[in-house]
Amino acid sequence: MIRTQSSALSLAIRITIEFSLSGHRYRVSFKLEEDDKSNATWNFVQYGEQLQCARGDMAGKWQKGDCV
């Protein structure tokens, strides 16, 4: 999935894993910096990672911490 919003680019990748996780996704964000139309560059903004739990109270929910 690729989304652009307010001159920002985000890439989200979803990978399905077995055991106590049902998913693992990453997000990398870039911001478009333009001096003019001929000099546009994408600059790194942030990196994020989330887990989707398969079991327990957090089953089916995405979170930043470990699944227990």
C-alpha positions as CSV (number, residue, x, y, z in Angstrom):
1,M,0.0,0.0,0.0
2,I,1.3,3.4,-0.9
3,R,-0.3,6.6,0.4
4,T,0.6,10.2,-0.2
5,Q,-0.7,13.0,2.0
6,S,0.6,16.5,2.4
7,S,3.7,15.9,0.3
8,A,4.6,12.8,2.4
9,L,5.0,9.2,1.3
10,S,4.4,6.2,3.5
11,L,5.0,2.6,2.6
12,A,3.3,-0.1,4.7
13,I,4.3,-3.8,4.3
14,R,2.3,-6.5,6.0
15,I,3.8,-9.9,6.6
16,T,1.8,-12.8,8.2
17,I,3.7,-14.9,10.7
18,E,2.6,-18.0,12.7
19,F,2.7,-18.7,16.5
20,S,1.6,-15.9,18.8
21,L,1.7,-13.3,16.0
22,S,-0.8,-13.0,13.2
23,G,1.0,-10.1,11.5
24,H,4.0,-7.9,11.5
25,R,4.1,-4.6,9.6
26,Y,6.6,-1.8,9.0
27,R,6.1,1.8,8.1
28,V,8.7,4.0,6.5
29,S,7.9,7.7,5.9
30,F,9.5,10.2,3.6
31,K,8.8,13.9,3.0
32,L,9.0,15.6,-0.3
33,E,11.3,18.6,-0.3
34,E,11.2,20.9,-3.3
35,D,13.3,23.9,-4.1
36,D,11.7,24.0,-7.5
37,K,10.2,21.5,-9.9
38,S,13.6,20.4,-11.2
39,N,15.1,19.8,-7.7
40,A,12.8,17.5,-5.8
41,T,14.1,15.0,-3.2
42,W,12.5,12.6,-0.8
43,N,13.9,12.9,2.8
44,F,13.6,10.1,5.4
45,V,11.2,11.1,8.3
46,Q,10.6,7.9,10.4
47,Y,10.5,4.2,10.7
48,G,7.9,2.2,12.6
49,E,7.1,-1.4,13.4
50,Q,3.9,-3.0,14.8
51,L,2.8,-6.5,15.7
52,Q,-0.6,-8.1,15.5
53,C,-1.3,-10.6,18.3
54,A,-2.9,-13.9,17.5
55,R,-3.8,-14.9,21.1
56,G,-4.8,-13.4,24.5
57,D,-6.5,-10.1,25.3
58,M,-4.8,-8.3,22.5
59,A,-5.8,-10.8,19.8
60,G,-6.3,-9.1,16.4
61,K,-5.1,-5.7,17.6
62,W,-2.0,-4.0,16.3
63,Q,0.6,-2.8,18.9
64,K,4.1,-1.6,19.2
65,G,5.1,-3.9,22.1
66,D,5.4,-7.7,22.4
67,C,2.5,-10.1,22.3
68,V,2.0,-12.1,25.4
